Amino acid sequence: MEKSAIEGFEIHEIKTDDEIEKCIDLQGEIWGLDERGCMSPITLKAMVAEEHKTGIVIGGFLNNEMIAIQIVMPTMEHQTAYGHMIGILEKYRNLHIGQLLQEHLFPILRKWNYKKYLWTYEPLEGRNANNYIDKSGARVTQYLPDYYKVKDKMSGGMSIDRFLAEVHLDDAFHLSNLHKKIAPMSLEEALVNIPVVTSQNFPDADLVLVEIPDDLQHLKKTDMEMAKKFRLDTRKIFTEYINKRGFVSEYLYSGTIDDRRHNYYLLEKPKNLK
């Protein structure tokens, strides 16, 4: 069992039937999924069984209460694992627990000889983007519109679009420089030197910035129409630049300008496409 800098917080792989049941309960609590959307106890049992291990299921515990889960599956692609779910109860989402779960997972994947780790996440959620791209060393390589067809409370009626992110577990950066990713320039410099894409303006450049909400969950509660507009506008942008032009993202700029936080993805054309 691994301990963290958060007092009373521990991480370990799920093993017992009681922990499996709590893992299912958390899926409902975190995402508001109904029974059809939650992973079944039969599937989870198969994933954690030592006799025929078919996946990795991790729990995050605060004072012995499970408050976070991570579910990882093998894939048909050689030495590649897929992160099916990672979730944290809402009141604990500003404690860097997602980062701790990822850091706990990477050595487990290497132990099982995985070389690449893939997962999807909400493109408009700046907190997740910061954790995955800037702190976990991920690269966004694909945009997946309308990806999940499930009823959940977290989406609030918005379509469920996703980014596909990937980490190469044996590259030099990931082995020795985690948390040391440095953006090419400051946010203020970037806004002066790099064009900002809008749904009405698609500049022809090797580097572009795309703004996302400062706090998606708060925006959905206070102005759902604006949240939906962000979805539709950025869907056009990400489809064009990532899916059609082959751009990737390895940085999220996040900073305060005029007393308001701003989040911008830096999209760039890979060098081999220039």
Backbone as numpy.savetxt, mean C-alpha at the origin, in Angstrom:
# Nx Ny Nz CAx CAy CAz Cx Cy Cz
8.53 -14.16 18.62 7.68 -12.96 18.62 8.56 -11.71 18.62
8.27 -10.79 17.71 9.09 -9.59 17.57 8.42 -8.42 18.25
9.23 -7.67 19.01 8.73 -6.47 19.68 9.13 -5.24 18.90
8.38 -4.15 19.08 8.67 -2.91 18.38 8.94 -1.80 19.38
9.25 -0.61 18.84 9.48 0.54 19.70 8.19 1.04 20.34
7.04 0.61 19.83 5.76 0.98 20.43 5.54 0.08 21.64
5.43 0.67 22.80 5.32 -0.11 24.02 4.09 -1.02 23.97
4.32 -2.30 24.21 3.24 -3.27 24.24 2.86 -3.84 22.89
3.54 -3.41 21.80 3.20 -3.89 20.46 4.14 -5.02 20.04
3.57 -6.12 19.55 4.34 -7.27 19.12 3.77 -7.83 17.82
4.61 -8.51 17.08 4.22 -9.09 15.79 4.61 -10.56 15.77
3.70 -11.41 15.34 4.07 -12.80 15.11 3.14 -13.43 14.08
3.56 -14.54 13.51 2.73 -15.26 12.55 1.56 -15.91 13.27
0.41 -15.88 12.61 -0.82 -16.48 13.15 -0.71 -18.00 13.11
-1.12 -18.65 14.20 -1.03 -20.11 14.27 -2.33 -20.77 14.75
-2.95 -20.19 15.79 -4.05 -20.88 16.48 -5.40 -20.59 15.84
-6.37 -21.46 16.14 -7.74 -21.26 15.63 -8.35 -19.97 16.17
-8.06 -19.63 17.42 -8.58 -18.38 17.99 -8.03 -17.17 17.24
-6.76 -17.22 16.89 -6.17 -16.11 16.14 -6.75 -16.03 14.74
-7.04 -17.17 14.14 -7.68 -17.17 12.82 -9.04 -16.50 12.89
-9.83 -16.82 13.91 -11.15 -16.21 14.07 -11.03 -14.70 14.26
-10.04 -14.26 15.03 -9.86 -12.83 15.25 -9.41 -12.16 13.96
-8.62 -12.85 13.16 -8.20 -12.32 11.86 -9.41 -12.07 10.96
-10.37 -12.97 11.00 -11.60 -12.79 10.21 -12.40 -11.61 10.75
-12.52 -11.51 12.06 -13.24 -10.40 12.67 -12.62 -9.06 12.27
-11.28 -9.01 12.25 -10.60 -7.77 11.91 -10.88 -7.34 10.47
-11.03 -8.29 9.55 -11.34 -7.94 8.17 -12.65 -7.15 8.11
-13.61 -7.57 8.93 -14.87 -6.84 8.99 -14.72 -5.48 9.65
-13.95 -5.42 10.74 -13.79 -4.17 11.48 -12.98 -3.14 10.69
-11.94 -3.57 10.01 -11.05 -2.65 9.32 -11.69 -2.12 8.04
-12.20 -3.03 7.20 -12.70 -2.62 5.89 -14.22 -2.56 5.80
-14.91 -3.04 6.85 -16.36 -3.08 6.78 -16.87 -4.12 5.80
-16.09 -5.20 5.64 -16.48 -6.27 4.71 -17.57 -7.15 5.32
-18.47 -7.62 4.47 -19.45 -8.59 4.95 -18.85 -9.99 4.86
-19.63 -11.02 5.18 -19.10 -12.38 5.21 -18.58 -12.83 3.85
-19.19 -12.35 2.77 -18.75 -12.72 1.43 -17.37 -12.16 1.11
-17.02 -11.03 1.72 -15.75 -10.39 1.42 -14.60 -10.85 2.29
-14.89 -11.47 3.42 -13.84 -11.92 4.34 -13.29 -13.28 3.94
-12.02 -13.49 4.18 -11.41 -14.78 3.92 -11.92 -15.79 4.94
-12.22 -17.00 4.50 -12.85 -18.00 5.36 -11.84 -18.65 6.31
-12.33 -19.24 7.43 -11.43 -19.93 8.35 -10.77 -21.15 7.70
-11.43 -21.76 6.73 -10.84 -22.92 6.06 -9.62 -22.49 5.25
-9.77 -21.39 4.51 -8.65 -20.89 3.71 -7.50 -20.44 4.60
-7.80 -19.70 5.66 -6.75 -19.23 6.56 -6.04 -20.39 7.24
-6.79 -21.43 7.61 -6.17 -22.61 8.23 -5.18 -23.24 7.27
-5.55 -23.34 6.00 -4.64 -23.92 5.01 -3.38 -23.07 4.85
-3.53 -21.77 5.00 -2.39 -20.88 4.81 -1.40 -20.95 5.96
-1.86 -21.22 7.17 -0.96 -21.18 8.33 -0.51 -22.57 8.77
-1.12 -23.63 8.24 -0.78 -24.99 8.69 0.68 -25.32 8.36
1.42 -25.80 9.34 2.83 -26.13 9.12 3.00 -27.31 8.18
2.01 -28.22 8.15 2.15 -29.43 7.34 2.12 -29.15 5.85
1.43 -28.09 5.44 1.30 -27.77 4.02 1.16 -26.26 3.85
2.16 -25.56 4.29 2.10 -24.09 4.33 1.82 -23.53 2.94
0.75 -22.74 2.81 0.37 -22.17 1.52 0.36 -20.64 1.55
0.87 -20.05 2.61 0.89 -18.60 2.69 1.48 -18.14 4.01
1.42 -16.84 4.23 1.93 -16.23 5.46 0.83 -15.32 6.01
0.48 -15.52 7.26 -0.53 -14.68 7.93 0.11 -14.13 9.19
0.18 -12.80 9.27 0.86 -12.12 10.37 -0.14 -11.29 11.15
0.01 -11.28 12.46 -0.82 -10.43 13.31 0.01 -9.42 14.05
-0.52 -8.22 14.21 0.09 -7.20 15.05 -0.74 -7.08 16.33
-0.09 -7.17 17.49 -0.79 -7.22 18.77 -0.34 -6.08 19.67
-1.29 -5.35 20.22 -1.01 -4.31 21.19 -1.56 -4.76 22.53
-0.65 -5.01 23.47 -1.05 -5.54 24.78 -1.94 -6.78 24.62
-1.49 -7.67 23.71 -2.13 -8.97 23.43 -3.44 -8.88 22.68
-3.85 -7.68 22.27 -5.05 -7.53 21.43 -4.62 -7.40 19.97
-5.17 -8.24 19.09 -4.82 -8.16 17.68 -5.45 -6.92 17.08
-4.60 -6.03 16.55 -5.09 -4.77 15.98 -4.71 -4.62 14.51
-3.94 -5.56 13.97 -3.48 -5.45 12.58 -3.25 -6.84 12.01
-3.44 -6.95 10.70 -3.22 -8.23 10.03 -2.51 -8.01 8.70
-1.81 -9.04 8.27 -1.17 -9.05 6.95 -1.25 -10.48 6.41
-1.77 -10.59 5.18 -1.97 -11.90 4.56 -1.22 -11.93 3.23
-0.34 -12.91 3.07 0.53 -12.99 1.89 0.38 -14.37 1.25
0.31 -14.38 -0.08 0.13 -15.62 -0.84 1.30 -15.85 -1.79
1.63 -17.11 -2.07 2.56 -17.39 -3.17 1.85 -17.16 -4.50
2.60 -17.05 -5.58 2.00 -16.88 -6.90 2.57 -17.92 -7.87
2.00 -17.97 -9.06 2.50 -18.87 -10.09 3.77 -18.34 -10.74
4.09 -17.06 -10.48 5.33 -16.49 -10.98 6.48 -16.90 -10.07
7.57 -17.36 -10.64 8.68 -17.93 -9.88 9.22 -16.95 -8.84
9.32 -17.41 -7.59 9.91 -16.67 -6.47 9.24 -15.32 -6.24
7.92 -15.28 -6.47 7.15 -14.04 -6.30 5.99 -14.28 -5.33
5.85 -13.41 -4.35 4.75 -13.47 -3.39 3.84 -12.27 -3.60
2.57 -12.44 -3.22 1.57 -11.38 -3.38 0.97 -11.03 -2.03
0.99 -9.75 -1.70 0.38 -9.28 -0.46 -1.11 -9.09 -0.65
-1.88 -10.02 -0.14 -3.33 -10.01 -0.36 -4.02 -8.95 0.49
-3.62 -8.81 1.75 -4.25 -7.85 2.64 -3.24 -7.34 3.66
-3.33 -6.07 3.96 -2.66 -5.50 5.13 -3.60 -4.44 5.69
-3.92 -4.57 6.95 -4.90 -3.66 7.53 -4.66 -3.41 9.01
-5.05 -2.23 9.45 -4.85 -1.79 10.83 -6.14 -1.13 11.31
-6.55 -1.41 12.51 -7.72 -0.75 13.06 -7.53 0.77 13.03
-8.61 1.49 12.72 -8.52 2.91 12.43 -7.81 3.71 13.51
-8.08 3.45 14.77 -7.52 4.29 15.83 -6.03 4.09 16.04
-5.44 3.10 15.34 -4.01 2.83 15.48 -3.24 3.14 14.19
-3.81 3.90 13.27 -3.20 4.06 11.95 -2.13 5.14 11.87
-1.83 5.83 12.94 -0.78 6.84 12.90 0.42 6.44 13.74
0.62 5.14 13.93 1.71 4.64 14.77 2.78 3.92 13.96
2.73 4.05 12.63 3.72 3.41 11.74 3.67 1.88 11.81
2.50 1.35 12.14 2.37 -0.10 12.28 2.47 -0.79 10.92
1.93 -0.17 9.87 2.07 -0.76 8.54 3.52 -0.96 8.16
4.34 0.02 8.47 5.78 -0.07 8.19 6.40 -1.22 8.99
6.02 -1.36 10.26 6.56 -2.43 11.09 6.17 -3.81 10.56
4.94 -3.94 10.09 4.50 -5.21 9.52 5.32 -5.57 8.29
5.55 -4.59 7.41 6.35 -4.83 6.21 7.77 -5.25 6.59
8.37 -4.56 7.54 9.73 -4.88 7.94 9.83 -6.27 8.55
8.78 -6.68 9.25 8.75 -8.03 9.81 8.62 -9.07 8.70
7.88 -8.73 7.65 7.60 -9.67 6.57 8.81 -9.94 5.68
9.59 -8.91 5.36 10.65 -9.07 4.35 11.63 -10.19 4.68
12.13 -10.33 5.91 13.03 -11.45 6.20 12.36 -12.82 6.06
11.06 -12.88 6.36 10.34 -14.15 6.20 10.29 -14.53 4.72
10.01 -13.56 3.87 9.98 -13.83 2.43 11.36 -14.29 1.93
12.41 -13.64 2.40 13.76 -14.04 1.97 14.08 -15.44 2.46
13.63 -15.78 3.67 13.88 -17.12 4.20 13.26 -18.19 3.31
12.10 -17.87 2.72 11.43 -18.80 1.81 11.90 -18.62 0.36
12.97 -17.86 0.19 13.64 -17.69 -1.11 12.80 -16.91 -2.12
11.94 -16.01 -1.63 11.22 -15.12 -2.55 12.12 -13.96 -2.95
12.03 -13.58 -4.21 12.84 -12.49 -4.74 12.02 -11.22 -5.00
10.72 -11.40 -5.23 9.87 -10.24 -5.53 8.58 -10.31 -4.73
8.12 -9.16 -4.27 6.90 -9.06 -3.49 6.00 -8.01 -4.15
4.78 -8.40 -4.46 3.79 -7.54 -5.11 2.61 -7.33 -4.19
1.97 -6.15 -4.29 0.70 -5.95 -3.60 -0.02 -4.77 -4.24
-1.28 -4.57 -3.89 -2.05 -3.44 -4.40 -2.45 -2.55 -3.23
-2.68 -1.26 -3.55 -3.15 -0.35 -2.51 -3.91 0.81 -3.14
-4.62 1.55 -2.32 -5.43 2.70 -2.74 -4.50 3.84 -3.20
-4.56 4.23 -4.47 -3.65 5.26 -4.98 -3.80 6.63 -4.32
-5.00 6.93 -3.82 -5.26 8.26 -3.28 -4.98 8.36 -1.78
-4.51 7.28 -1.18 -4.25 7.27 0.26 -2.78 7.62 0.50
-2.51 8.88 0.85 -1.14 9.35 1.01 -0.38 8.63 2.10
-1.06 8.28 3.19 -0.40 7.59 4.29 0.18 6.26 3.82
-0.62 5.51 3.05 -0.14 4.23 2.55 0.98 4.41 1.53
0.81 5.40 0.66 1.84 5.64 -0.35 3.18 5.97 0.30
3.16 6.79 1.34 4.38 7.14 2.05 5.03 5.90 2.67
4.22 5.04 3.26 4.74 3.82 3.88 5.32 2.88 2.83
4.57 2.66 1.76 4.98 1.66 0.78 6.11 2.13 -0.13
6.00 3.35 -0.64 6.98 3.83 -1.62 8.23 4.38 -0.93
8.04 5.33 -0.03 9.19 6.01 0.55 9.88 5.19 1.64
9.12 4.41 2.40 9.72 3.70 3.53 9.99 2.22 3.25
9.17 1.60 2.40 9.37 0.17 2.11 10.09 -0.06 0.79
10.43 1.00 0.07 11.23 0.85 -1.13 10.49 0.32 -2.34
9.17 0.53 -2.41 8.38 -0.03 -3.51 8.40 0.87 -4.73
8.03 0.27 -5.85 7.86 0.98 -7.12 6.45 0.68 -7.62
5.69 1.71 -7.98 4.37 1.54 -8.58 4.55 1.31 -10.07
3.97 0.23 -10.59 4.18 -0.14 -11.99 2.91 -0.26 -12.81
1.74 -0.27 -12.15 0.51 -0.46 -12.91 -0.66 0.17 -12.16
-1.64 0.68 -12.93 -2.86 1.23 -12.36 -4.01 0.30 -12.71
-4.82 -0.04 -11.71 -5.88 -1.05 -11.88 -7.23 -0.42 -11.52
-7.94 0.14 -12.50 -9.23 0.78 -12.21 -10.32 -0.23 -11.88
-11.19 0.16 -10.94 -12.36 -0.64 -10.61 -11.96 -2.09 -10.30
-10.96 -2.24 -9.45 -10.29 -3.54 -9.27 -11.13 -4.53 -8.47
-11.71 -4.07 -7.36 -12.51 -4.97 -6.52 -13.99 -4.65 -6.67
-14.79 -5.68 -6.75 -16.25 -5.54 -6.81 -16.83 -6.11 -5.51
-16.64 -5.38 -4.42 -17.14 -5.81 -3.13 -17.84 -4.65 -2.45
-18.69 -4.97 -1.50 -19.35 -3.95 -0.70 -18.57 -3.81 0.60
-18.04 -2.60 0.83 -17.34 -2.34 2.08 -17.61 -0.91 2.52
-17.44 -0.68 3.81 -17.73 0.66 4.35 -16.60 1.64 4.07
-15.36 1.14 3.97 -14.23 2.04 3.82 -14.28 2.82 2.51
-14.72 2.20 1.43 -14.73 2.88 0.14 -15.79 3.97 0.08
-16.85 3.84 0.89 -17.87 4.88 0.96 -18.61 5.13 -0.34
-18.68 4.12 -1.20 -19.39 4.28 -2.47 -18.49 4.64 -3.63
-17.21 4.94 -3.37 -16.26 5.20 -4.45 -15.87 3.89 -5.12
-15.53 3.96 -6.40 -15.00 2.77 -7.06 -13.67 2.42 -6.42
-13.36 1.13 -6.39 -12.16 0.66 -5.70 -11.05 0.46 -6.73
-10.29 1.52 -6.97 -9.14 1.46 -7.87 -7.89 1.14 -7.05
-6.88 0.58 -7.72 -5.67 0.19 -7.01 -4.42 0.46 -7.83
-3.32 0.72 -7.14 -1.98 0.69 -7.71 -1.40 -0.70 -7.47
-0.62 -1.20 -8.43 0.18 -2.39 -8.21 1.59 -1.93 -7.87
2.09 -2.34 -6.71 3.43 -1.97 -6.26 4.29 -3.23 -6.16
5.59 -3.05 -6.31 6.49 -4.20 -6.22 7.78 -3.81 -5.52
8.34 -4.80 -4.84 9.64 -4.68 -4.19 10.50 -5.84 -4.65
11.74 -5.54 -5.04 12.71 -6.59 -5.37 13.57 -6.80 -4.13
13.37 -7.93 -3.49 13.91 -8.16 -2.15 15.41 -8.33 -2.10
16.05 -8.57 -3.24 17.49 -8.79 -3.23 18.28 -7.67 -3.90
17.61 -6.52 -4.21 18.41 -5.45 -4.80 19.18 -4.72 -3.70
20.21 -4.01 -4.11 21.13 -3.41 -3.16 20.43 -2.42 -2.23
19.51 -1.63 -2.79 18.81 -0.66 -1.96 18.02 -1.35 -0.86
17.29 -2.38 -1.24 16.40 -2.99 -0.27 17.15 -3.76 0.81
18.31 -4.27 0.47 19.07 -5.03 1.45 19.80 -4.15 2.45
20.17 -2.93 2.04 21.03 -2.16 2.93 20.60 -0.72 3.18
19.61 -0.21 2.44 19.31 1.22 2.53 17.85 1.52 2.82
17.12 0.59 3.38 15.71 0.83 3.67 15.57 2.07 4.55
14.59 2.89 4.26 14.28 4.15 4.94 15.21 5.28 4.51
16.15 5.03 3.60 17.10 6.07 3.20 16.82 6.58 1.79
15.65 6.31 1.27 15.31 6.82 -0.06 15.20 8.35 0.01
15.89 9.02 -0.90 15.90 10.48 -0.91 15.33 10.96 -2.24
14.34 11.84 -2.17 13.75 12.38 -3.38 14.78 13.23 -4.13
14.65 13.33 -5.45 15.63 14.09 -6.25 15.74 15.55 -5.85
14.67 16.13 -5.28 14.68 17.54 -4.88 13.56 17.74 -3.87
13.51 18.90 -3.25 12.45 19.20 -2.28 11.12 19.38 -3.01
10.03 19.36 -2.24 8.71 19.57 -2.83 8.63 20.95 -3.48
9.14 21.97 -2.81 9.09 23.32 -3.36 9.85 23.40 -4.68
11.03 22.77 -4.73 11.81 22.76 -5.97 11.10 21.97 -7.06
10.48 20.85 -6.66 9.78 20.01 -7.65 8.64 20.78 -8.29
7.89 21.55 -7.50 6.75 22.29 -8.05 7.19 23.39 -9.01
8.43 23.85 -8.87 8.96 24.85 -9.78 9.50 24.21 -11.06
10.12 23.02 -10.92 10.87 22.44 -12.03 10.17 21.29 -12.76
9.10 20.73 -12.18 8.44 19.58 -12.79 6.98 19.93 -13.06
6.48 19.66 -14.26 5.08 20.00 -14.55 4.09 19.17 -13.75
3.00 19.80 -13.36 1.92 19.11 -12.64 0.86 18.71 -13.65
0.53 17.44 -13.69 -0.49 16.94 -14.61 -1.87 17.21 -14.03
-2.81 17.57 -14.87 -4.22 17.64 -14.49 -5.02 16.82 -15.50
-6.30 16.64 -15.21 -7.12 15.87 -16.14 -7.29 16.57 -17.48
-6.94 17.88 -17.52 -7.07 18.66 -18.75 -5.71 18.95 -19.40
-4.63 18.57 -18.74 -3.31 18.92 -19.25 -2.33 17.77 -19.03
-1.94 17.10 -20.12 -1.02 15.96 -20.06 0.31 16.37 -20.72
1.21 16.97 -19.96 2.47 17.44 -20.57 3.34 16.28 -21.05
4.09 16.54 -22.10 5.03 15.57 -22.64 6.37 15.80 -21.98
6.62 15.09 -20.88 7.85 15.27 -20.11 8.26 13.92 -19.51
9.53 13.81 -19.15 10.03 12.56 -18.56 9.71 12.45 -17.08
9.43 13.59 -16.43 9.03 13.64 -15.03 7.77 14.48 -14.91
6.77 14.00 -14.17 5.56 14.78 -13.92 5.10 14.56 -12.48
4.33 15.51 -11.96 3.75 15.41 -10.63 2.24 15.24 -10.74
1.68 14.43 -9.84 0.22 14.22 -9.79 -0.23 14.40 -8.35
-1.14 15.35 -8.12 -1.59 15.61 -6.75 -2.70 14.65 -6.35
-2.64 14.19 -5.09 -3.71 13.40 -4.49 -4.15 14.09 -3.21
-5.27 13.69 -2.60 -5.76 14.39 -1.40 -4.75 14.37 -0.26
-4.82 15.38 0.60 -3.96 15.39 1.78 -4.40 14.35 2.79
-5.70 14.04 2.83 -6.23 13.03 3.75 -7.51 12.47 3.12
-7.38 11.35 2.44 -8.51 10.79 1.70 -9.69 10.45 2.60
-9.44 9.81 3.74 -10.54 9.38 4.60 -11.31 10.59 5.13
-10.59 11.64 5.51 -11.27 12.85 5.98 -12.08 13.49 4.85
-11.50 13.50 3.64 -12.19 14.10 2.50 -13.48 13.34 2.20
-13.45 12.02 2.28 -14.67 11.23 2.01 -15.77 11.53 3.02
-15.37 11.83 4.25 -16.36 12.13 5.29 -16.94 13.54 5.14
-16.12 14.46 4.60 -16.54 15.86 4.56 -17.01 16.33 3.19
-16.51 15.70 2.12 -16.86 16.14 0.76 -16.70 14.96 -0.20
-17.66 14.07 -0.19 -17.57 12.85 -1.01 -17.53 13.18 -2.49
-18.20 14.23 -2.91 -18.17 14.59 -4.33 -16.76 14.98 -4.77
-16.04 15.70 -3.93 -14.66 16.05 -4.27 -13.77 14.81 -4.28
-14.01 13.89 -3.35 -13.24 12.64 -3.35 -13.47 11.86 -4.64
-14.72 11.79 -5.08 -15.02 11.08 -6.32 -14.40 11.80 -7.53
-14.35 13.12 -7.46 -13.71 13.87 -8.56 -12.21 13.55 -8.62
-11.57 13.48 -7.45 -10.16 13.08 -7.42 -9.99 11.71 -8.07
-10.91 10.80 -7.76 -10.82 9.45 -8.33 -10.89 9.50 -9.86
-11.89 10.18 -10.39 -12.07 10.19 -11.84 -10.95 10.95 -12.55
-10.52 12.07 -11.97 -9.45 12.84 -12.60 -8.13 12.07 -12.60
-7.77 11.51 -11.44 -6.50 10.78 -11.37 -6.56 9.47 -12.14
-7.75 8.90 -12.29 -7.87 7.68 -13.10 -7.42 7.96 -14.54
-7.87 9.09 -15.08 -7.44 9.47 -16.43 -5.92 9.63 -16.51
-5.38 10.30 -15.50 -3.95 10.58 -15.49 -3.12 9.32 -15.35
-3.44 8.50 -14.35 -2.65 7.29 -14.12 -2.78 6.29 -15.27
-3.97 6.21 -15.85 -4.15 5.31 -17.00 -3.26 5.74 -18.16
-3.20 7.05 -18.40 -2.39 7.56 -19.50 -0.90 7.38 -19.25
-0.43 7.86 -18.09 1.02 7.88 -17.87 1.58 6.51 -17.46
0.90 5.81 -16.57 1.44 4.54 -16.08 1.11 3.40 -17.04
-0.17 3.24 -17.38 -0.56 2.09 -18.19 -0.20 2.24 -19.67
-0.34 3.46 -20.21 -0.09 3.65 -21.64 1.34 4.08 -21.95
1.88 5.00 -21.16 3.22 5.52 -21.44 4.33 4.76 -20.71
3.94 3.89 -19.78 4.94 3.08 -19.08 5.68 3.77 -17.96
5.14 4.89 -17.44 5.79 5.57 -16.32 5.66 4.74 -15.05
6.55 5.00 -14.10 6.50 4.37 -12.79 6.59 5.45 -11.72
6.31 5.08 -10.48 6.48 6.02 -9.37 7.30 5.38 -8.27
8.31 6.10 -7.81 9.15 5.64 -6.71 9.23 6.68 -5.59
8.49 7.79 -5.72 8.51 8.83 -4.70 7.13 9.43 -4.52
6.81 9.74 -3.28 5.64 10.57 -2.97 6.16 11.79 -2.22
5.95 12.96 -2.81 6.27 14.20 -2.11 5.12 14.53 -1.17
5.44 14.86 0.07 4.42 15.24 1.03 4.98 16.36 1.90
4.30 17.49 1.90 4.79 18.61 2.70 3.73 19.68 2.87
3.99 20.63 3.75 3.04 21.70 4.06 3.40 22.96 3.29
2.43 23.46 2.54 2.58 24.72 1.81 1.35 25.57 2.11
1.58 26.81 2.53 0.47 27.72 2.88 -0.45 27.08 3.91
0.17 26.46 4.93 -0.57 25.87 6.07 -1.46 24.70 5.67
-1.21 24.09 4.53 -1.98 22.91 4.13 -1.04 21.85 3.59
-1.30 20.60 3.98 -0.47 19.50 3.49 -0.82 19.20 2.04
0.20 18.91 1.26 0.03 18.55 -0.14 0.78 17.24 -0.41
0.15 16.36 -1.18 0.76 15.10 -1.58 0.83 15.03 -3.10
2.02 14.72 -3.62 2.22 14.59 -5.06 3.03 13.33 -5.36
2.49 12.48 -6.23 3.31 11.41 -6.78 4.27 12.00 -7.81
5.50 11.52 -7.79 6.43 11.80 -8.87 6.39 10.62 -9.82
5.90 10.84 -11.05 5.89 9.80 -12.07 7.06 10.05 -13.00
7.76 8.99 -13.38 8.90 9.15 -14.27 8.95 8.05 -15.33
9.45 8.45 -16.47 9.65 7.50 -17.54 10.91 6.69 -17.25
10.83 5.34 -17.22 12.04 4.55 -16.98 13.12 4.87 -18.00
14.36 4.77 -17.57 15.47 5.16 -18.43 15.51 4.39 -19.75
15.09 3.13 -19.70 15.14 2.33 -20.93 14.06 2.70 -21.95
13.14 3.61 -21.54 12.10 4.07 -22.46 12.42 5.46 -23.02
13.51 6.05 -22.54 13.83 7.41 -22.98 14.54 7.38 -24.34
